Amino acid sequence: MVPNTIKLWLAGSLIAATTLAASTEENMAASLMKLRAEVEQLNTQIQEEKDDTKATMRSLVIEKNELDATIGRENLKIKQIEQEIAKVRQQIAAASKNSEGIKPVVVAAIAELKTQIASELPFKTAERLDDVARIESQMNEGLITPQKALAQVWNSYADEVRMTKENGLFKQTIKLDGEDRLAEIARLGTVMMYFMTPDDRVGYVAKDANGWYYKESVNKAEQEQIIALFDAMHKQIRTGYFTLPNAIATTEVK
C-alpha cells in the first residue's frame, strides 16, 4: 500500500507538470502568434516595397520618355536655328559683294576709335573697347555687312562726342593702392573725373608718363570740395559753379 504522503507528492507533481505543460503551450502559442504577426508585417512591407518600386519604375519611364521628347524638340530647334544662321550668312554674303570697298574704311575707323578711347579718361575703357572690337569681329566673321559695321562705328563715334558734353555719376572698378575697388565716379565731360569709395576715400584721375592712375586727395580742403561735388550731383545739380581740385586730364610728372 502506497503511503498517503507519497500519494500527495505524486498528485502535486502531476498538477505541477500539468500546469507547466499548459503554461508552455500558452507561451508557444503566444510566440507563434507573435511570429505570424511579424511574418505578416514583413510580407506587407515587402509588398509595399514592390509597389513602391513599380511606381518608381513607371515614373522613371515616364520621365525618360519626356526627356527624350524634350531632347528631340531641342535638337529640332537647334537645326532650325542653324538653318536660319546659314540663311542669314548667305544674305549677308550677297549684300557684301558690292561693299568690299567699304571694309578698309571701316577697319581704319575702328583702329582710330580704339586709339582715341585708350587715350581718353579711363571711364569704362574696357567695356567701350569691347563694344568696338565686337563690331570688328562680327564684320570679319561675316555676321554683319561692312555698311552695317560702318553705321555702328559711326554711332560709337557719336557716343564719344556725347561724352564730351555729359556730366554724370557712374560706378566702376578703379585701382587704388594696387587694389581693385568699386567706386562712384563723377565724370565732367572728358576733361575731369573724380572718385569716391564706399569708405569715403576721394580723389581724381591723373596721368603721368606711365599712363592713367587714380590719385587720392589727402588735403582736407580738396576732400571737402570733392565731397561737395558728389553731394550736388546726387541732388541732380549737374551745372553751376564749383570749386574743385585741379584734375584736368593733362600729363604730369610724378
Order of alpha helices (4+ residues) and beta strands (2+ residues): alpha-alpha-alpha-alpha-beta-beta-beta-beta-beta-alpha
